[in-house]
Amino acid sequence: MAVADWRYEQGRCGATEFLDKLSSIRELRLAHVAVTDATLKRLAGKDKLEVLDLSGTQVTGSGLAALAKSSDL
């Protein structure tokens, strides 16, 4: 899904709900975005995810544990 598509969808749902729709995402940069441990649970099933930037977020070690099954991350 292209950036333009996300901007279009942004008016219909919140950013975290939008993450549920991304099935084949490989790279996600959430630096300095209001991301929490709960948000990462939505990414747990994204097994194609290779790059995830969480710098400047409120994510803790317990939130990262939800991503342990993401083999390519």
DOLO-226214 format. One record per atom (N, C-alpha, C): residue number from 1; residue in one letter; atom name; x, y, z. Coordinates in pm, whole numbers, plus 50000, padded with zeros to 5 digits. Atoms other than C-alpha are relative to their C-alpha. Last residue first. Layout:
BEGIN
ATOM    k  r   a   east  north     up
ATOM  NUM  A  CA      X      Y      Z
...
REM end
This chain:
BEGIN
ATOM    k  r   a   east  north     up
ATOM   73  L   N  49975  49869  49937
ATOM   73  L  CA  51261  49146  51197
ATOM   73  L   C  50135  50004  50070
ATOM   72  D   N  49915  49918  50087
ATOM   72  D  CA  51256  48851  50960
ATOM   72  D   C  50038  50133  50062
ATOM   71  S   N  49870  50061  50028
ATOM   71  S  CA  51127  48596  51216
ATOM   71  S   C  50095  50086  49916
ATOM   70  S   N  49971  49943  50133
ATOM   70  S  CA  50847  48805  51358
ATOM   70  S   C  50141  49960  49961
ATOM   69  K   N  50032  50098  50104
ATOM   69  K  CA  50760  48569  51645
ATOM   69  K   C  50025  50052  49858
ATOM   68  A   N  49903  50108  49998
ATOM   68  A  CA  50939  48786  51903
ATOM   68  A   C  49976  49897  49890
ATOM   67  L   N  49947  50016  50136
ATOM   67  L  CA  50728  49088  51809
ATOM   67  L   C  50098  49883  49988
ATOM   66  A   N  50110  50036  50089
ATOM   66  A  CA  50509  49077  52120
ATOM   66  A   C  50049  49974  49858
ATOM   65  A   N  50020  50146  49989
ATOM   65  A  CA  50828  49076  52328
ATOM   65  A   C  49888  49953  49910
ATOM   64  L   N  49916  50065  50100
ATOM   64  L  CA  50896  49426  52197
ATOM   64  L   C  49985  49849  50004
ATOM   63  G   N  50063  49978  50130
ATOM   63  G  CA  50604  49557  52399
ATOM   63  G   C  50077  49931  49889
ATOM   62  S   N  50115  50090  50006
ATOM   62  S  CA  50745  49400  52714
ATOM   62  S   C  49923  50017  49869
ATOM   61  G   N  49958  50137  50028
ATOM   61  G  CA  51077  49567  52648
ATOM   61  G   C  49884  49903  49990
ATOM   60  T   N  49910  50060  49899
ATOM   60  T  CA  50915  49909  52639
ATOM   60  T   C  50039  49859  49956
ATOM   59  V   N  49995  50146  50000
ATOM   59  V  CA  50761  50124  52364
ATOM   59  V   C  50102  49951  50103
ATOM   58  Q   N  50016  50044  49861
ATOM   58  Q  CA  50702  50490  52450
ATOM   58  Q   C  50002  49849  50013
ATOM   57  T   N  50135  50043  49964
ATOM   57  T  CA  50838  50616  52117
ATOM   57  T   C  49997  49958  50147
ATOM   56  G   N  50079  49890  49950
ATOM   56  G  CA  51145  50825  52030
ATOM   56  G   C  49857  49964  50035
ATOM   55  S   N  49927  49902  49921
ATOM   55  S  CA  51300  50555  51816
ATOM   55  S   C  49909  50116  50040
ATOM   54  L   N  50082  49959  49886
ATOM   54  L  CA  51057  50285  51707
ATOM   54  L   C  50069  50105  50085
ATOM   53  D   N  49935  49889  49928
ATOM   53  D  CA  51194  50212  51361
ATOM   53  D   C  49905  50050  50107
ATOM   52  L   N  50096  49929  49914
ATOM   52  L  CA  51085  49871  51231
ATOM   52  L   C  50076  50105  50081
ATOM   51  V   N  49944  49879  49940
ATOM   51  V  CA  51261  49698  50941
ATOM   51  V   C  49890  50069  50080
ATOM   50  E   N  49855  50012  49987
ATOM   50  E  CA  51202  49339  50821
ATOM   50  E   C  50063  50118  50073
ATOM   49  L   N  49938  49878  49950
ATOM   49  L  CA  50825  49291  50845
ATOM   49  L   C  50149  49978  50027
ATOM   48  K   N  49913  49949  50106
ATOM   48  K  CA  50720  48992  50634
ATOM   48  K   C  50074  50127  50043
ATOM   47  D   N  49878  50077  50011
ATOM   47  D  CA  50584  48807  50940
ATOM   47  D   C  50091  50041  49885
ATOM   46  K   N  49942  49951  50125
ATOM   46  K  CA  50329  49075  51025
ATOM   46  K   C  50135  49931  49978
ATOM   45  G   N  50022  50095  50108
ATOM   45  G  CA  50140  48876  51287
ATOM   45  G   C  50060  50041  49867
ATOM   44  A   N  49948  50132  49967
ATOM   44  A  CA  50280  49065  51587
ATOM   44  A   C  49985  49900  49885
ATOM   43  L   N  49897  50035  50098
ATOM   43  L  CA  50222  49408  51436
ATOM   43  L   C  50049  49857  50015
ATOM   42  R   N  50062  50001  50133
ATOM   42  R  CA  49891  49471  51613
ATOM   42  R   C  50099  49958  49892
ATOM   41  K   N  50077  50124  50008
ATOM   41  K  CA  50056  49372  51942
ATOM   41  K   C  49931  49988  49865
ATOM   40  L   N  49915  50106  50054
ATOM   40  L  CA  50303  49651  51875
ATOM   40  L   C  49929  49867  49992
ATOM   39  T   N  49992  49986  50145
ATOM   39  T  CA  50031  49912  51921
ATOM   39  T   C  50081  49885  49940
ATOM   38  A   N  50125  50053  50057
ATOM   38  A  CA  49962  49788  52273
ATOM   38  A   C  50000  50007  49848
ATOM   37  D   N  49991  50146  50001
ATOM   37  D  CA  50326  49846  52368
ATOM   37  D   C  49876  49938  49937
ATOM   36  T   N  49984  50062  49869
ATOM   36  T  CA  50287  50211  52276
ATOM   36  T   C  50014  49849  49984
ATOM   35  V   N  50009  50145  50006
ATOM   35  V  CA  50322  50428  51965
ATOM   35  V   C  50026  49945  50140
ATOM   34  A   N  50061  50046  49875
ATOM   34  A  CA  50252  50801  51972
ATOM   34  A   C  49972  49851  49994
ATOM   33  V   N  50145  50011  50016
ATOM   33  V  CA  50490  50873  51683
ATOM   33  V   C  49946  49945  50132
ATOM   32  H   N  50063  49882  49941
ATOM   32  H  CA  50848  50993  51732
ATOM   32  H   C  49850  50007  49973
ATOM   31  A   N  49920  49915  49913
ATOM   31  A  CA  50985  50723  51501
ATOM   31  A   C  49923  50124  50042
ATOM   30  L   N  50093  49935  49908
ATOM   30  L  CA  50715  50499  51354
ATOM   30  L   C  50073  50091  50099
ATOM   29  R   N  49927  49901  49921
ATOM   29  R  CA  50904  50376  51048
ATOM   29  R   C  49899  50079  50083
ATOM   28  L   N  50092  49910  49932
ATOM   28  L  CA  50762  50058  50899
ATOM   28  L   C  50080  50091  50092
ATOM   27  E   N  49930  49894  49928
ATOM   27  E  CA  50936  49839  50644
ATOM   27  E   C  49899  50097  50059
ATOM   26  R   N  49862  50042  49974
ATOM   26  R  CA  50828  49505  50498
ATOM   26  R   C  50075  50101  50084
ATOM   25  I   N  49906  49891  49975
ATOM   25  I  CA  50448  49540  50493
ATOM   25  I   C  50138  49945  50037
ATOM   24  S   N  49870  50034  50060
ATOM   24  S  CA  50261  49251  50338
ATOM   24  S   C  50107  50104  50026
ATOM   23  S   N  49966  50142  49989
ATOM   23  S  CA  49938  49243  50541
ATOM   23  S   C  50140  49967  49950
ATOM   22  L   N  49875  50017  50072
ATOM   22  L  CA  49882  49611  50615
ATOM   22  L   C  50050  49856  50014
ATOM   21  K   N  50025  50019  50143
ATOM   21  K  CA  49515  49634  50710
ATOM   21  K   C  50126  49971  49920
ATOM   20  D   N  50063  50130  50019
ATOM   20  D  CA  49574  49583  51083
ATOM   20  D   C  49981  49968  49852
ATOM   19  L   N  49894  50101  50000
ATOM   19  L  CA  49816  49877  51080
ATOM   19  L   C  49943  49860  49977
ATOM   18  F   N  49951  50012  50136
ATOM   18  F  CA  49523  50103  50984
ATOM   18  F   C  50109  49893  49990
ATOM   17  E   N  50095  50086  50069
ATOM   17  E  CA  49366  50038  51321
ATOM   17  E   C  50045  49976  49856
ATOM   16  T   N  49980  50136  49950
ATOM   16  T  CA  49679  50182  51482
ATOM   16  T   C  49903  49901  49934
ATOM   15  A   N  49877  50060  50053
ATOM   15  A  CA  49673  50488  51258
ATOM   15  A   C  50018  49857  50049
ATOM   14  G   N  49877  49957  49936
ATOM   14  G  CA  49313  50571  51338
ATOM   14  G   C  50120  49926  49944
ATOM   13  C   N  49968  50074  49879
ATOM   13  C  CA  49036  50507  51090
ATOM   13  C   C  50129  50055  50059
ATOM   12  R   N  50101  50102  49969
ATOM   12  R  CA  48852  50669  50802
ATOM   12  R   C  50026  49924  50128
ATOM   11  G   N  50124  49936  49958
ATOM   11  G  CA  49046  50994  50767
ATOM   11  G   C  49893  49901  50043
ATOM   10  Q   N  49981  49941  49869
ATOM   10  Q  CA  49375  50807  50760
ATOM   10  Q   C  49874  50067  50053
ATOM    9  E   N  50063  50080  49896
ATOM    9  E  CA  49257  50593  50471
ATOM    9  E   C  50004  50067  50136
ATOM    8  Y   N  50142  50008  50032
ATOM    8  Y  CA  49342  50856  50211
ATOM    8  Y   C  49925  49928  50111
ATOM    7  R   N  50056  49868  49975
ATOM    7  R  CA  49674  50935  50374
ATOM    7  R   C  49850  50002  49971
ATOM    6  W   N  50010  49982  49855
ATOM    6  W  CA  49751  50565  50387
ATOM    6  W   C  49939  50135  50031
ATOM    5  D   N  50113  50079  49953
ATOM    5  D  CA  49670  50527  50016
ATOM    5  D   C  49979  50017  50149
ATOM    4  A   N  50122  49927  50038
ATOM    4  A  CA  49906  50814  49929
ATOM    4  A   C  49875  49926  50048
ATOM    3  V   N  50020  49892  49903
ATOM    3  V  CA  50182  50640  50123
ATOM    3  V   C  49872  50076  49970
ATOM    2  A   N  49917  49881  50014
ATOM    2  A  CA  50143  50335  49901
ATOM    2  A   C  49968  50103  50107
ATOM    1  M   N  50084  49883  50000
ATOM    1  M  CA  50000  50000  50000
ATOM    1  M   C  50090  50124  50000
REM end
